Amino acid sequence: MRKRDMHDNIAYLPTAKNQKKKKNKITWKFKWKPVMILALVGYIVFFAYNQQAQLATLNNEKEILEVQKAKLLEEQSELKAQKELVHQPEFIEQKAREELGLVKPGEKLVIIN
């Protein structure tokens, strides 16, 4: 055996000098698992909060659009009623008399200021 191989197999007993060095020297072992778990939890919390904010915004928009829809449906029903009214002969006669100043044969138009 070589000299170096013999020294590798020899166990040295710790001396006071070696023990002091170990006590004074602090070794830090970085643990990746807790850091990765913390990063994953942070990622999940961030995106959950972001989605909740988007959901709240979309719900507000939905409520606004539903109110607009109700107003438009009401306006549509009023316009349909007006459309039916416009086609009636009584309405046509009334508009012809009021806006155009037309009279039936045998009637006289009287304007009062």
VEXKOLBA-976069 format. One record per residue (C-alpha): residue number from 1; residue in three letters; x, y, z. Coordinates in Angstrom, 2 decimals, decimal comma. Layout:
<rs>
seq NUM&type ALA&px X&py Y&pz Z .
...
</rs>
This chain:
<rs>
seq 1&type MET&px 0,00&py 0,00&pz 0,00 .
seq 2&type ARG&px 1,08&py 3,46&pz -0,65 .
seq 3&type LYS&px 1,55&py 5,93&pz 2,11 .
seq 4&type ARG&px -1,44&py 8,01&pz 1,08 .
seq 5&type ASP&px -3,78&py 4,98&pz 1,10 .
seq 6&type MET&px -2,72&py 4,15&pz 4,61 .
seq 7&type HIS&px -3,58&py 7,63&pz 5,84 .
seq 8&type ASP&px -7,02&py 7,47&pz 4,26 .
seq 9&type ASN&px -7,93&py 4,39&pz 6,30 .
seq 10&type ILE&px -6,78&py 5,83&pz 9,60 .
seq 11&type ALA&px -9,44&py 7,42&pz 11,80 .
seq 12&type TYR&px -8,25&py 10,45&pz 13,69 .
seq 13&type LEU&px -9,62&py 11,18&pz 17,10 .
seq 14&type PRO&px -10,92&py 14,69&pz 17,47 .
seq 15&type THR&px -8,61&py 16,92&pz 19,37 .
seq 16&type ALA&px -9,51&py 20,04&pz 21,27 .
seq 17&type LYS&px -8,17&py 22,09&pz 18,38 .
seq 18&type ASN&px -10,40&py 20,31&pz 15,82 .
seq 19&type GLN&px -13,46&py 20,59&pz 18,09 .
seq 20&type LYS&px -13,04&py 24,35&pz 18,50 .
seq 21&type LYS&px -12,97&py 24,81&pz 14,76 .
seq 22&type LYS&px -16,20&py 22,88&pz 14,34 .
seq 23&type LYS&px -17,97&py 24,85&pz 17,09 .
seq 24&type ASN&px -16,94&py 28,20&pz 15,67 .
seq 25&type LYS&px -17,73&py 27,30&pz 12,10 .
seq 26&type ILE&px -21,46&py 27,34&pz 11,35 .
seq 27&type THR&px -22,49&py 25,44&pz 8,29 .
seq 28&type TRP&px -25,70&py 26,34&pz 6,48 .
seq 29&type LYS&px -27,46&py 23,77&pz 4,45 .
seq 30&type PHE&px -29,97&py 25,31&pz 2,07 .
seq 31&type LYS&px -33,17&py 23,31&pz 1,93 .
seq 32&type TRP&px -35,02&py 23,61&pz -1,37 .
seq 33&type LYS&px -38,18&py 21,76&pz -0,44 .
seq 34&type PRO&px -39,63&py 24,40&pz 1,95 .
seq 35&type VAL&px -38,71&py 27,17&pz -0,49 .
seq 36&type MET&px -40,43&py 25,40&pz -3,36 .
seq 37&type ILE&px -43,52&py 24,70&pz -1,27 .
seq 38&type LEU&px -43,66&py 28,34&pz -0,18 .
seq 39&type ALA&px -43,25&py 29,52&pz -3,78 .
seq 40&type LEU&px -46,03&py 27,17&pz -4,92 .
seq 41&type VAL&px -48,38&py 28,36&pz -2,18 .
seq 42&type GLY&px -47,58&py 31,99&pz -3,04 .
seq 43&type TYR&px -48,28&py 31,30&pz -6,71 .
seq 44&type ILE&px -51,63&py 29,68&pz -5,91 .
seq 45&type VAL&px -52,67&py 32,49&pz -3,56 .
seq 46&type PHE&px -51,70&py 35,17&pz -6,08 .
seq 47&type PHE&px -53,68&py 33,63&pz -8,92 .
seq 48&type ALA&px -56,66&py 32,80&pz -6,69 .
seq 49&type TYR&px -56,81&py 36,45&pz -5,57 .
seq 50&type ASN&px -56,40&py 37,64&pz -9,16 .
seq 51&type GLN&px -59,23&py 35,39&pz -10,34 .
seq 52&type GLN&px -61,49&py 36,58&pz -7,52 .
seq 53&type ALA&px -60,86&py 40,20&pz -8,56 .
seq 54&type GLN&px -61,66&py 39,37&pz -12,19 .
seq 55&type LEU&px -64,78&py 37,48&pz -11,13 .
seq 56&type ALA&px -66,00&py 40,46&pz -9,10 .
seq 57&type THR&px -65,41&py 42,78&pz -12,08 .
seq 58&type LEU&px -67,28&py 40,44&pz -14,42 .
seq 59&type ASN&px -70,18&py 40,14&pz -11,97 .
seq 60&type ASN&px -70,45&py 43,94&pz -11,81 .
seq 61&type GLU&px -70,44&py 44,15&pz -15,59 .
seq 62&type LYS&px -73,10&py 41,42&pz -15,73 .
seq 63&type GLU&px -75,37&py 43,37&pz -13,37 .
seq 64&type ILE&px -74,93&py 46,56&pz -15,43 .
seq 65&type LEU&px -75,70&py 44,70&pz -18,65 .
seq 66&type GLU&px -78,79&py 43,07&pz -17,13 .
seq 67&type VAL&px -80,13&py 46,52&pz -16,13 .
seq 68&type GLN&px -79,44&py 47,81&pz -19,64 .
seq 69&type LYS&px -81,18&py 44,76&pz -21,11 .
seq 70&type ALA&px -84,27&py 45,37&pz -18,97 .
seq 71&type LYS&px -84,41&py 49,02&pz -20,09 .
seq 72&type LEU&px -84,00&py 48,05&pz -23,75 .
seq 73&type LEU&px -86,71&py 45,39&pz -23,52 .
seq 74&type GLU&px -89,06&py 47,96&pz -21,99 .
seq 75&type GLU&px -88,22&py 50,44&pz -24,75 .
seq 76&type GLN&px -88,77&py 47,73&pz -27,35 .
seq 77&type SER&px -92,23&py 46,93&pz -26,01 .
seq 78&type GLU&px -93,10&py 50,68&pz -26,04 .
seq 79&type LEU&px -91,92&py 50,96&pz -29,64 .
seq 80&type LYS&px -93,95&py 47,92&pz -30,66 .
seq 81&type ALA&px -97,03&py 49,49&pz -29,07 .
seq 82&type GLN&px -96,35&py 52,75&pz -30,95 .
seq 83&type LYS&px -95,90&py 50,80&pz -34,19 .
seq 84&type GLU&px -99,32&py 49,20&pz -33,75 .
seq 85&type LEU&px -100,83&py 52,60&pz -32,94 .
seq 86&type VAL&px -99,35&py 54,25&pz -36,04 .
seq 87&type HIS&px -101,18&py 51,86&pz -38,34 .
seq 88&type GLN&px -104,63&py 52,68&pz -36,88 .
seq 89&type PRO&px -106,77&py 55,09&pz -38,91 .
seq 90&type GLU&px -107,69&py 57,22&pz -35,86 .
seq 91&type PHE&px -104,02&py 57,95&pz -35,14 .
seq 92&type ILE&px -103,32&py 58,84&pz -38,76 .
seq 93&type GLU&px -106,31&py 61,22&pz -38,81 .
seq 94&type GLN&px -105,24&py 62,88&pz -35,55 .
seq 95&type LYS&px -101,67&py 63,45&pz -36,76 .
seq 96&type ALA&px -102,92&py 64,79&pz -40,12 .
seq 97&type ARG&px -105,16&py 67,32&pz -38,34 .
seq 98&type GLU&px -102,61&py 68,40&pz -35,65 .
seq 99&type GLU&px -99,34&py 68,45&pz -37,54 .
seq 100&type LEU&px -100,35&py 68,99&pz -41,16 .
seq 101&type GLY&px -103,49&py 71,12&pz -40,62 .
seq 102&type LEU&px -105,62&py 68,93&pz -42,87 .
seq 103&type VAL&px -109,41&py 68,92&pz -42,64 .
seq 104&type LYS&px -112,14&py 66,61&pz -43,91 .
seq 105&type PRO&px -114,28&py 67,72&pz -46,80 .
seq 106&type GLY&px -117,00&py 70,07&pz -45,54 .
seq 107&type GLU&px -115,01&py 71,15&pz -42,44 .
seq 108&type LYS&px -113,48&py 74,59&pz -41,94 .
seq 109&type LEU&px -110,06&py 75,12&pz -40,32 .
seq 110&type VAL&px -110,10&py 77,63&pz -37,48 .
seq 111&type ILE&px -106,75&py 78,85&pz -36,07 .
seq 112&type ILE&px -106,78&py 80,65&pz -32,73 .
seq 113&type ASN&px -103,69&py 82,61&pz -31,63 .
</rs>
